[in-house]
Amino acid sequence: MHRLGISLYPEHSTPDKDYAYMELAAANGFSRIFTCLLSVEKDAEGTIAEFGDFMKKAHELGFTVAVDTNEKVFERLGATPSDLTPFKELDVDIIRLDGHFGDMGDMMLTRNREGIQIEFNGSSNLPIDLLAERGADKRNMVTCANFYPEPYTGMSEERFWELSYKYKSLGFQTAAFVSSQQEGTFGPWPVFAGLPTCEDDRHRPIDLQVRHMIATGLIDDIIIGNAFASAEELAAMAAVDTTRTTMRIDLDEGATETECRVLWDFDHTERPDSSAYMLRSSWPRMEFRGTSIPARTAPEVFHRGDVLVVNDNLAHYRGELHVALRDMANDGSRNLVGRIPAEELFLLDYIRSEHPFAFVRA
C-alpha cells in the first residue's frame, strides 16, 4: 500500500505554519512526515524541547515521523546504536541513517528495544540483505532514497531503477522524494531549487512526479521533499490513482462518445503477448461486438503516444484500445481518439505485459 508524505523543517519555520501544513496534508490522506536533524544545531535538551510539541501534533494527526540522522546527530543527542533513549524521548518512529556505524552498529540499531524502525539510504548500494543474514532484524529495516537540492545532481532514471529494484526485490519497504513547484519552498539547507530524488522530476508537475513513482512499481512511500507544497499540489497528489500507471490524454476533436466510453469505462490491461508496436487492451471489444464504430479520417501514420480504437473496418476486433509505441501506418482500421502529451510519453516505458494502465480525465 502506498503512503504519501510531507517534509517539515521546524528550525526554518514556525509551529503555526508547520501545524497548519500538517492538518492540510492529513485532510488529504497523507500519513508520513520526514524531518531532518542534520541541520539542527541544538544540544539534546534543546532538540527534545523544540521537537516535543512537533512530534505530539504529528502523532495526533496520525503521521509516522522519520528523522534524518548521522553519527554527529547521535553524538549530539547522546545516543548510540545500543541505546536509542534520546530518540524514544523524541517519540521518533523512524531513524533514517545518512551515515553508518559499521556492520555491527547497524545490526544493533535494527535490534533496538525502543521499537524504532531503521531506514537505510536507498540511493546507496548497501549490503543490507547481508546484514539481515548476519543478524539484523529485517522486519525493522526500510529504505528511503536521498533528495537532491542542487540542480542536475538528482539520480538518473537508470540508477534510480537499479537501486530501487534491488531493495524492492529483496523485500524492503522503499520511499523516495518528489518536489513541490511552489516559489519560496525550502529544505534543510540554503538551496532553493526543489528537492526531488530523480533529476528528471525536478520541474515536472507534482502529480506527474507521483505517477512516475507509481509507474516504476518500486516505490511504496512518496514524500514531498521541500516545504511548503500548495493546497492544490496536495490535492493533486491525493487524487492520483496509485493502483496503476496513469497518463493524461489530449482528446482528438473528433473523438465520439462511443470511443470515449472505450477510454473511460474499462479497466485496461496490456496483453501478455505484447507487441513492439502498441499497447493493446482487448477486453473492450467484447462489449462492442454489436455496436458500430464508424471509421473516421485519421493521419497516414500513427506516432508514439497516439491512442486508438479499432473501428468497423476490422469488426472482429472492434472496440479494442491501442496505444502506439512506434510509428505505424494507418490502414484504416483504427480511429485516433487522442494523444498522450509529449512530457508524459516516458510513462509508456513502464507498462509491461499484463500490467494495468489508465488515462487521467482532464
C-alpha positions as CSV (number, residue, x, y, z in Angstrom):
1,M,0.0,0.0,0.0
2,H,1.4,3.4,-0.9
3,R,1.7,6.2,1.6
4,L,2.0,9.9,0.8
5,G,4.2,12.2,2.9
6,I,5.4,15.7,3.5
7,S,8.6,17.2,4.9
8,L,8.9,19.8,7.6
9,Y,11.9,21.7,8.9
10,P,10.9,23.3,12.2
11,E,14.2,25.2,12.6
12,H,13.4,27.2,9.5
13,S,9.7,27.6,10.1
14,T,7.2,28.3,12.9
15,P,4.9,25.9,14.8
16,D,1.8,27.7,13.4
17,K,2.9,27.2,9.8
18,D,4.0,23.6,10.4
19,Y,0.9,22.6,12.2
20,A,-1.4,24.1,9.6
21,Y,0.5,22.3,6.9
22,M,0.2,19.0,8.8
23,E,-3.5,19.5,9.2
24,L,-3.9,20.2,5.5
25,A,-1.9,17.2,4.5
26,A,-3.7,14.9,6.9
27,A,-7.0,16.0,5.5
28,N,-5.7,14.9,2.1
29,G,-4.8,11.4,3.4
30,F,-1.1,12.0,3.9
31,S,0.4,9.8,6.6
32,R,4.2,10.3,6.7
33,I,6.5,13.2,7.8
34,F,10.2,13.5,7.1
35,T,12.3,15.9,9.0
36,C,16.0,16.5,9.3
37,L,18.2,16.5,12.4
38,L,21.4,17.0,10.4
39,S,20.8,20.8,10.2
40,V,19.7,21.2,13.9
41,E,22.5,22.6,16.0
42,K,20.9,22.4,19.4
43,D,22.0,20.0,22.1
44,A,19.9,17.1,23.2
45,E,17.8,19.1,25.7
46,G,17.2,21.8,23.2
47,T,16.3,19.4,20.4
48,I,13.9,17.5,22.5
49,A,12.3,20.7,23.7
50,E,11.9,22.0,20.1
51,F,10.6,18.8,18.6
52,G,8.5,17.6,21.5
53,D,5.3,19.5,20.6
54,F,6.0,18.9,16.9
55,M,6.0,15.2,17.4
56,K,2.9,15.3,19.6
57,K,1.0,17.2,17.0
58,A,2.2,14.9,14.2
59,H,1.1,11.8,16.0
60,E,-2.3,13.3,17.0
61,L,-2.9,13.7,13.2
62,G,-1.9,10.1,12.5
63,F,1.5,10.7,11.0
64,T,4.5,8.4,11.1
65,V,7.6,10.6,11.6
66,A,11.1,9.9,10.2
67,V,14.2,11.9,11.2
68,D,17.4,12.1,9.2
69,T,20.5,11.4,11.2
70,N,24.2,10.6,11.1
71,E,26.9,9.9,13.6
72,K,27.2,13.5,14.7
73,V,23.5,13.7,15.4
74,F,23.8,10.6,17.6
75,E,26.7,12.1,19.4
76,R,24.9,15.4,20.0
77,L,21.9,13.7,21.4
78,G,23.8,11.2,23.5
79,A,22.6,8.2,21.6
80,T,24.4,5.0,20.5
81,P,23.5,2.1,18.3
82,S,22.8,0.2,21.5
83,D,20.9,3.0,23.3
84,L,18.2,5.0,21.4
85,T,16.7,6.5,24.5
86,P,17.0,10.1,23.2
87,F,15.1,9.2,20.1
88,K,12.5,7.4,22.2
89,E,12.2,10.6,24.2
90,L,11.6,12.5,21.0
91,D,8.9,9.9,20.1
92,V,10.5,9.2,16.8
93,D,9.0,6.4,14.6
94,I,11.8,6.0,12.0
95,I,15.5,6.9,12.2
96,R,17.0,7.4,8.8
97,L,20.7,6.8,8.5
98,D,22.6,9.3,6.4
99,G,25.7,7.8,7.8
100,H,26.6,4.4,9.3
101,F,28.0,2.8,12.4
102,G,29.7,-0.2,10.7
103,D,28.2,-3.5,10.2
104,M,27.8,-4.4,13.9
105,G,26.5,-0.9,14.8
106,D,23.9,-1.0,12.0
107,M,22.8,-4.5,13.1
108,M,22.4,-3.4,16.7
109,L,20.3,-0.4,15.6
110,T,17.8,-2.8,13.9
111,R,17.6,-4.7,17.2
112,N,16.7,-1.7,19.3
113,R,14.3,-2.2,22.2
114,E,12.6,1.1,21.6
115,G,10.6,-0.2,18.6
116,I,12.0,2.4,16.2
117,Q,12.4,1.4,12.5
118,I,15.8,2.0,10.9
119,E,15.7,3.5,7.4
120,F,18.7,2.9,5.2
121,N,19.8,5.1,2.3
122,G,18.1,3.8,-0.8
123,S,20.4,5.9,-3.0
124,S,23.5,3.9,-2.0
125,N,24.3,0.3,-2.9
126,L,24.3,-1.1,0.6
127,P,24.6,-4.8,1.5
128,I,21.6,-4.7,3.9
129,D,20.5,-8.1,2.8
130,L,23.8,-9.5,4.1
131,L,23.2,-7.6,7.4
132,A,19.9,-9.4,7.7
133,E,21.6,-12.7,7.1
134,R,24.1,-11.9,9.8
135,G,21.6,-11.0,12.4
136,A,20.0,-7.6,11.6
137,D,16.2,-7.7,12.0
138,K,14.8,-7.4,8.5
139,R,11.3,-6.7,9.9
140,N,12.7,-3.5,11.3
141,M,14.6,-2.3,8.2
142,V,13.3,0.0,5.5
143,T,14.9,2.2,2.8
144,C,14.5,5.8,1.6
145,A,16.3,7.4,-1.3
146,N,18.1,10.8,-1.0
147,F,16.7,14.1,-2.2
148,Y,19.0,16.5,-4.2
149,P,18.8,20.2,-3.6
150,E,21.5,21.1,-6.2
151,P,20.2,21.2,-9.8
152,Y,21.4,18.5,-12.1
153,T,22.6,16.3,-9.3
154,G,19.5,14.2,-8.8
155,M,19.6,10.5,-9.6
156,S,19.5,9.3,-13.2
157,E,16.5,7.2,-14.2
158,E,18.8,4.2,-14.7
159,R,20.5,4.4,-11.3
160,F,17.2,5.1,-9.5
161,W,15.7,2.0,-11.1
162,E,18.7,-0.2,-10.4
163,L,18.9,0.6,-6.7
164,S,15.1,0.7,-6.1
165,Y,14.7,-2.6,-7.9
166,K,17.4,-4.1,-5.7
167,Y,15.8,-3.1,-2.4
168,K,12.2,-3.8,-3.5
169,S,13.1,-7.3,-4.9
170,L,14.8,-8.1,-1.5
171,G,11.6,-7.3,0.2
172,F,12.4,-4.0,1.8
173,Q,9.9,-1.1,2.0
174,T,11.0,1.8,-0.2
175,A,10.5,5.6,-0.2
176,A,11.5,8.4,-2.4
177,F,11.0,12.2,-2.8
178,V,9.1,14.4,-5.2
179,S,9.3,18.2,-5.3
180,S,6.8,21.0,-4.9
181,Q,6.9,23.6,-7.8
182,Q,5.9,26.4,-5.5
183,E,8.0,29.6,-5.2
184,G,9.8,30.1,-1.9
185,T,9.9,26.4,-0.8
186,F,12.8,25.3,1.3
187,G,14.6,22.3,2.8
188,P,17.3,21.8,5.5
189,W,20.0,23.7,3.5
190,P,20.1,27.2,1.9
191,V,19.4,25.8,-1.6
192,F,16.0,26.5,-3.2
193,A,15.8,24.5,-6.4
194,G,13.4,21.8,-5.3
195,L,14.1,18.5,-3.5
196,P,13.4,15.5,-5.8
197,T,15.1,12.1,-5.8
198,C,15.2,11.9,-9.6
199,E,16.6,14.8,-11.6
200,D,14.1,14.4,-14.4
201,D,11.3,15.0,-11.9
202,R,12.7,18.4,-10.7
203,H,10.5,20.6,-12.9
204,R,7.6,18.2,-13.6
205,P,4.1,18.9,-12.1
206,I,3.8,17.2,-8.8
207,D,1.1,14.7,-9.9
208,L,3.3,13.6,-12.8
209,Q,6.2,13.0,-10.4
210,V,3.9,10.8,-8.3
211,R,2.6,9.0,-11.4
212,H,6.2,8.4,-12.3
213,M,6.9,6.8,-9.0
214,I,3.8,4.7,-9.2
215,A,4.6,3.6,-12.7
216,T,8.0,2.2,-11.7
217,G,6.2,-0.3,-9.4
218,L,9.2,0.1,-7.0
219,I,8.3,2.9,-4.5
220,D,6.0,2.4,-1.5
221,D,6.1,5.9,0.1
222,I,6.2,9.1,-1.9
223,I,7.3,12.2,0.1
224,I,7.4,15.8,-0.9
225,G,11.0,16.9,-0.1
226,N,10.5,20.7,0.2
227,A,8.1,22.8,2.2
228,F,5.5,24.0,1.8
229,A,3.6,22.5,-1.1
230,S,0.4,24.3,-2.1
231,A,-3.1,23.0,-1.2
232,E,-3.6,22.3,-4.9
233,E,-0.5,20.2,-5.1
234,L,-1.5,18.2,-2.0
235,A,-4.9,17.6,-3.5
236,A,-3.4,16.6,-6.9
237,M,-1.1,14.0,-5.2
238,A,-4.0,12.6,-3.2
239,A,-6.1,12.3,-6.5
240,V,-3.5,10.1,-8.2
241,D,-4.6,6.5,-8.9
242,T,-1.9,4.5,-7.1
243,T,-3.1,1.2,-8.4
244,R,-1.8,1.5,-12.0
245,T,0.2,3.6,-14.4
246,T,-1.9,6.6,-15.5
247,M,-1.3,9.1,-18.3
248,R,-3.0,12.3,-19.4
249,I,-4.6,12.3,-22.8
250,D,-5.4,15.2,-25.1
251,L,-8.6,14.1,-26.8
252,D,-8.9,14.4,-30.6
253,E,-11.6,16.9,-31.5
254,G,-13.4,14.2,-33.5
255,A,-13.5,11.6,-30.7
256,T,-17.0,10.2,-30.3
257,E,-19.0,9.4,-27.2
258,T,-18.6,5.7,-28.0
259,E,-14.8,6.0,-28.4
260,C,-14.7,7.9,-25.1
261,R,-16.6,5.0,-23.4
262,V,-13.7,2.7,-24.5
263,L,-11.3,5.1,-22.8
264,W,-13.1,5.6,-19.5
265,D,-15.4,2.6,-18.9
266,F,-13.0,-0.3,-18.9
267,D,-10.0,-1.5,-16.9
268,H,-7.2,-1.5,-19.4
269,T,-4.5,-4.2,-19.2
270,E,-1.7,-4.8,-21.6
271,R,-1.9,-8.2,-23.1
272,P,0.6,-11.0,-22.1
273,D,1.6,-11.4,-25.8
274,S,2.9,-7.8,-26.1
275,S,3.6,-6.1,-29.4
276,A,6.6,-3.9,-30.1
277,Y,4.2,-1.5,-31.9
278,M,1.4,-0.9,-29.4
279,L,-0.1,-1.4,-26.0
280,R,-3.2,-3.5,-26.6
281,S,-6.3,-3.6,-24.3
282,S,-8.6,-6.3,-25.7
283,W,-11.4,-6.5,-23.2
284,P,-13.5,-3.6,-24.5
285,R,-14.1,-5.4,-27.8
286,M,-16.4,-7.9,-26.0
287,E,-18.7,-5.0,-25.3
288,F,-18.8,-3.6,-28.9
289,R,-19.4,-6.8,-31.0
290,G,-22.8,-5.5,-31.9
291,T,-22.1,-1.8,-31.8
292,S,-20.9,0.2,-34.8
293,I,-17.8,2.3,-34.5
294,P,-17.6,4.1,-37.9
295,A,-14.2,4.7,-39.4
296,R,-13.1,8.3,-39.2
297,T,-10.5,10.3,-41.1
298,A,-7.1,9.9,-39.5
299,P,-3.4,10.7,-40.3
300,E,-1.5,8.4,-42.7
301,V,0.9,7.4,-39.9
302,F,0.2,7.0,-36.2
303,H,3.0,8.1,-33.8
304,R,4.2,7.1,-30.4
305,G,1.6,8.1,-27.8
306,D,-1.4,8.1,-30.2
307,V,-4.4,6.5,-28.6
308,L,-6.5,4.5,-31.0
309,V,-9.8,2.5,-31.1
310,V,-10.4,-0.2,-33.6
311,N,-13.4,0.6,-35.9
312,D,-15.9,-1.2,-38.1
313,N,-13.3,-1.9,-40.8
314,L,-11.9,-4.6,-38.6
315,A,-15.2,-5.7,-36.9
316,H,-13.8,-8.8,-35.2
317,Y,-11.6,-6.5,-33.1
318,R,-13.9,-3.5,-33.0
319,G,-13.6,-1.6,-29.7
320,E,-10.0,-2.7,-28.8
321,L,-7.9,0.1,-27.4
322,H,-4.4,0.6,-28.7
323,V,-1.6,3.0,-27.7
324,A,1.1,3.4,-30.4
325,L,4.6,2.7,-29.2
326,R,6.3,3.5,-32.5
327,D,5.3,4.7,-35.9
328,M,2.6,2.6,-37.6
329,A,0.9,3.0,-41.0
330,N,-2.8,3.8,-40.8
331,D,-4.5,1.0,-42.6
332,G,-8.0,2.5,-41.9
333,S,-8.9,0.1,-39.1
334,R,-8.2,2.4,-36.2
335,N,-9.6,5.8,-35.2
336,L,-7.4,8.4,-33.5
337,V,-9.1,9.2,-30.1
338,G,-6.4,11.3,-28.5
339,R,-2.7,11.7,-27.8
340,I,-0.6,11.4,-24.7
341,P,1.3,14.7,-24.1
342,A,5.0,14.6,-25.1
343,E,6.1,15.2,-21.5
344,E,4.3,12.0,-20.4
345,L,5.4,9.6,-23.1
346,F,8.1,8.2,-20.9
347,L,5.4,6.6,-18.8
348,L,4.8,4.1,-21.6
349,D,8.1,2.5,-21.0
350,Y,6.8,1.3,-17.6
351,I,3.7,-0.6,-18.9
352,R,4.8,-4.2,-19.1
353,S,2.9,-7.3,-20.1
354,E,-0.3,-7.9,-18.2
355,H,0.1,-4.6,-16.3
356,P,-2.9,-2.3,-15.9
357,F,-3.0,1.3,-17.2
358,A,-5.5,4.1,-17.4
359,F,-5.9,7.7,-18.6
360,V,-6.4,10.8,-16.4
361,R,-9.6,12.7,-17.0
362,A,-9.0,16.4,-17.7
